[in-house]
Amino acid sequence: MNKILWWLIAGSGGGPNRARIIMELYESPNNANQLAEKLNLNYKTIRHHLKILEENKIVTTEGKKYGEIYFLSDIMIKNYEAFNQIWSELKKKERE
């Protein structure tokens, strides 16, 4: 899971947005519109990142298309501390 998280968060330009989505979903489940509003991002951008996160088993959904609610997957919840460490390291490197 650490390799996947590093790739998703540190390995691409979209990593910071994916990290923000993960952190928001850790606090509470949301749909794509709610995430777009809370994170001040375009709806299509959110949907793109959610698709990537879902393909990599980071998030799961409940509901039907356009009524989907996103949750962190059980495996992501178990690895949330590893995510926090990766995110902290990246933020520290940005400050240096």
Backbone torsions as a table, in degrees:
resi	resn	phi	psi	omega
1	MET	NA	-34.9	-179.9
2	ASN	-59.6	-40.6	-179.7
3	LYS	-63.7	-43.0	179.0
4	ILE	-63.4	-44.4	179.7
5	LEU	-63.1	-42.8	177.8
6	TRP	-59.9	-44.4	-179.8
7	TRP	-64.1	-45.7	-177.5
8	LEU	-67.6	-34.4	-173.7
9	ILE	-98.5	-43.8	-174.6
10	ALA	-102.4	-16.9	-171.2
11	GLY	-90.0	1.4	-179.8
12	SER	-152.3	165.9	-179.4
13	GLY	-65.8	-24.2	-179.6
14	GLY	-84.3	-1.6	-177.0
15	GLY	-54.2	-47.1	179.9
16	PRO	-60.1	-38.1	177.7
17	ASN	-68.2	-38.9	177.1
18	ARG	-64.3	-38.7	177.6
19	ALA	-62.5	-43.0	179.0
20	ARG	-62.0	-39.0	177.8
21	ILE	-64.2	-45.2	179.1
22	ILE	-59.1	-46.0	-179.5
23	MET	-63.0	-40.1	179.8
24	GLU	-66.5	-42.2	179.8
25	LEU	-70.7	-24.3	175.0
26	TYR	-65.3	-35.1	179.2
27	GLU	-73.4	-42.4	179.3
28	SER	-169.2	151.0	175.9
29	PRO	-63.8	149.1	-179.6
30	ASN	-147.8	159.0	168.9
31	ASN	-93.7	175.2	-176.0
32	ALA	-63.6	-38.1	178.5
33	ASN	-63.2	-43.7	179.2
34	GLN	-62.3	-43.1	178.6
35	LEU	-63.2	-43.0	179.2
36	ALA	-58.9	-42.9	-179.4
37	GLU	-68.7	-48.4	-177.5
38	LYS	-63.9	-37.1	-175.8
39	LEU	-97.0	0.7	179.4
40	ASN	54.5	48.4	178.3
41	LEU	-124.6	157.6	177.1
42	ASN	-64.7	142.1	-179.8
43	TYR	-55.8	-43.9	-179.2
44	LYS	-65.3	-34.0	176.3
45	THR	-64.3	-45.7	178.1
46	ILE	-59.6	-47.8	-179.2
47	ARG	-60.0	-40.5	178.2
48	HIS	-59.3	-50.0	-178.3
49	HIS	-67.4	-37.9	177.7
50	LEU	-62.8	-38.9	178.3
51	LYS	-61.0	-46.0	178.8
52	ILE	-63.0	-44.4	179.9
53	LEU	-64.9	-37.4	178.7
54	GLU	-69.0	-42.3	178.9
55	GLU	-61.1	-27.5	-178.7
56	ASN	-101.0	15.6	174.0
57	LYS	62.9	29.0	177.6
58	ILE	-90.4	-36.0	177.5
59	VAL	-124.6	157.3	173.2
60	THR	-128.5	164.6	-179.8
61	THR	-127.7	155.7	170.6
62	GLU	-131.7	143.3	179.2
63	GLY	104.6	176.9	-177.8
64	LYS	-97.8	166.5	-178.8
65	LYS	-49.0	135.5	-178.4
66	TYR	70.5	1.0	173.4
67	GLY	-129.6	16.4	-175.9
68	GLU	-71.5	138.5	171.9
69	ILE	-110.1	133.0	-178.2
70	TYR	-100.8	138.9	178.5
71	PHE	-130.0	156.4	168.6
72	LEU	-72.1	142.2	177.8
73	SER	-70.5	161.6	178.0
74	ASP	-59.3	-40.8	-179.7
75	ILE	-66.4	-34.4	177.5
76	MET	-69.4	-40.1	178.0
77	ILE	-60.7	-41.7	179.0
78	LYS	-65.6	-26.3	-177.7
79	ASN	-107.2	17.7	-176.4
80	TYR	-64.0	-34.6	178.2
81	GLU	-64.1	-39.1	176.5
82	ALA	-63.1	-41.3	175.7
83	PHE	-58.6	-46.6	179.8
84	ASN	-58.9	-39.8	178.8
85	GLN	-64.8	-44.3	178.4
86	ILE	-61.3	-47.1	-178.8
87	TRP	-62.3	-41.7	178.8
88	SER	-63.3	-42.1	178.5
89	GLU	-62.7	-42.9	179.3
90	LEU	-64.7	-42.5	179.2
91	LYS	-64.9	-38.8	178.8
92	LYS	-63.3	-43.1	179.0
93	LYS	-63.9	-34.5	178.0
94	GLU	-64.0	-36.1	-177.4
95	ARG	-76.3	-21.4	-176.8
96	GLU	-75.5	NA	NA
